[in-house]
Amino acid sequence: MNVLKEAGEIERLIDEFKNDLYVGGAEDAVLRDKAKEIFERIDETIQILGGNSVVTQLLKGTRKDFENFVIDVYRNRHAPELKKFYFLYKKKHPQQAFVTA
């Protein structure tokens, strides 16, 4: 796995998610599916890398930023599917989920 290529792909997916949200007004189920794919790819890449490398730390920061963005989305928009997905993700990965009050 080319780590830099994967990191670039993750960033592209996040940008696509944001564009779908802002420009396209994507349906809640579409946002949920895209968020799930992004979280899975980030977690998979971190697991493959392991350790505390710089890239791992950057990916963890990216995941935290994306989680906070997802929280903002479901708080400020009617997105029950996205909210349900996030809480299930948080329940399965408590050490990886961040909640900002």
C-alpha positions as a Python dict, from the first residue, in 0.01 Angstrom:
ca = {
    (1, 'M'): (0, 0, 0),
    (2, 'N'): (133, 338, -96),
    (3, 'V'): (60, 534, 221),
    (4, 'L'): (82, 879, 65),
    (5, 'K'): (-150, 775, -217),
    (6, 'E'): (-399, 637, 36),
    (7, 'A'): (-378, 955, 247),
    (8, 'G'): (-447, 1160, -65),
    (9, 'E'): (-744, 939, -150),
    (10, 'I'): (-883, 986, 202),
    (11, 'E'): (-853, 1364, 167),
    (12, 'R'): (-1029, 1343, -170),
    (13, 'L'): (-1314, 1145, -14),
    (14, 'I'): (-1349, 1400, 265),
    (15, 'D'): (-1359, 1685, 12),
    (16, 'E'): (-1619, 1493, -190),
    (17, 'F'): (-1827, 1442, 126),
    (18, 'K'): (-1817, 1816, 200),
    (19, 'N'): (-1902, 1905, -160),
    (20, 'D'): (-2198, 1667, -159),
    (21, 'L'): (-2317, 1824, 162),
    (22, 'Y'): (-2279, 2188, 63),
    (23, 'V'): (-2335, 2188, -313),
    (24, 'G'): (-2548, 1887, -379),
    (25, 'G'): (-2752, 1871, -62),
    (26, 'A'): (-2698, 1494, -53),
    (27, 'E'): (-2948, 1265, 113),
    (28, 'D'): (-2877, 1156, 468),
    (29, 'A'): (-2824, 790, 370),
    (30, 'V'): (-2565, 892, 108),
    (31, 'L'): (-2377, 1100, 366),
    (32, 'R'): (-2390, 809, 610),
    (33, 'D'): (-2244, 568, 354),
    (34, 'K'): (-1968, 808, 255),
    (35, 'A'): (-1880, 881, 618),
    (36, 'K'): (-1863, 507, 687),
    (37, 'E'): (-1627, 455, 393),
    (38, 'I'): (-1402, 740, 507),
    (39, 'F'): (-1381, 616, 867),
    (40, 'E'): (-1312, 260, 750),
    (41, 'R'): (-1032, 371, 518),
    (42, 'I'): (-871, 588, 784),
    (43, 'D'): (-890, 312, 1046),
    (44, 'E'): (-760, 49, 803),
    (45, 'T'): (-465, 266, 701),
    (46, 'I'): (-379, 345, 1064),
    (47, 'Q'): (-397, -26, 1151),
    (48, 'I'): (-166, -118, 863),
    (49, 'L'): (85, 153, 955),
    (50, 'G'): (72, 92, 1329),
    (51, 'G'): (307, 264, 1568),
    (52, 'N'): (340, 636, 1615),
    (53, 'S'): (480, 743, 1281),
    (54, 'V'): (422, 1095, 1159),
    (55, 'V'): (177, 970, 896),
    (56, 'T'): (-17, 775, 1161),
    (57, 'Q'): (-44, 1087, 1377),
    (58, 'L'): (-159, 1292, 1078),
    (59, 'L'): (-424, 1033, 995),
    (60, 'K'): (-544, 1032, 1356),
    (61, 'G'): (-571, 1410, 1338),
    (62, 'T'): (-760, 1382, 1011),
    (63, 'R'): (-1000, 1133, 1169),
    (64, 'K'): (-1057, 1362, 1467),
    (65, 'D'): (-1122, 1662, 1240),
    (66, 'F'): (-1362, 1460, 1026),
    (67, 'E'): (-1545, 1327, 1333),
    (68, 'N'): (-1590, 1680, 1462),
    (69, 'F'): (-1721, 1783, 1119),
    (70, 'V'): (-1969, 1492, 1118),
    (71, 'I'): (-2088, 1595, 1464),
    (72, 'D'): (-2142, 1952, 1343),
    (73, 'V'): (-2335, 1824, 1041),
    (74, 'Y'): (-2582, 1614, 1237),
    (75, 'R'): (-2626, 1883, 1501),
    (76, 'N'): (-2701, 2157, 1249),
    (77, 'R'): (-2898, 1958, 994),
    (78, 'H'): (-3165, 1694, 1009),
    (79, 'A'): (-2945, 1388, 951),
    (80, 'P'): (-3073, 1099, 1164),
    (81, 'E'): (-2897, 828, 960),
    (82, 'L'): (-2562, 1004, 992),
    (83, 'K'): (-2616, 1055, 1365),
    (84, 'K'): (-2713, 690, 1416),
    (85, 'F'): (-2408, 573, 1219),
    (86, 'Y'): (-2173, 796, 1421),
    (87, 'F'): (-2303, 671, 1755),
    (88, 'L'): (-2269, 308, 1641),
    (89, 'Y'): (-1914, 384, 1523),
    (90, 'K'): (-1834, 548, 1856),
    (91, 'K'): (-1972, 248, 2043),
    (92, 'K'): (-1760, 2, 1841),
    (93, 'H'): (-1445, 218, 1854),
    (94, 'P'): (-1456, 406, 2187),
    (95, 'Q'): (-1083, 478, 2189),
    (96, 'Q'): (-1106, 632, 1842),
    (97, 'A'): (-1422, 838, 1873),
    (98, 'F'): (-1407, 1197, 1986),
    (99, 'V'): (-1702, 1400, 2100),
    (100, 'T'): (-1694, 1775, 2131),
    (101, 'A'): (-1954, 1928, 2355),
}
